[in-house]
């Protein structure tokens, strides 16, 4: 494949990516919780948070996770 053809394909793919980001195809979350306490008491939620937090570094001074 020639270099100009590859450049055209790369530009078209870039334009497609920009278009998809602009349209934002992903749907927003529709999670329903009754309260903050219900999340704390939910073992699945606690396990998910622990799994994510284990993969990150915690900056205690700033109160932030860096993944």
Residue pairs with C-beta under 8 A, 6 or more apart in sequence:
33 39
39 45
40 46
52 65
52 67
53 65
55 67
56 65
56 66
56 67
57 65
57 66
57 67
58 64
58 65
58 66
59 65
59 66
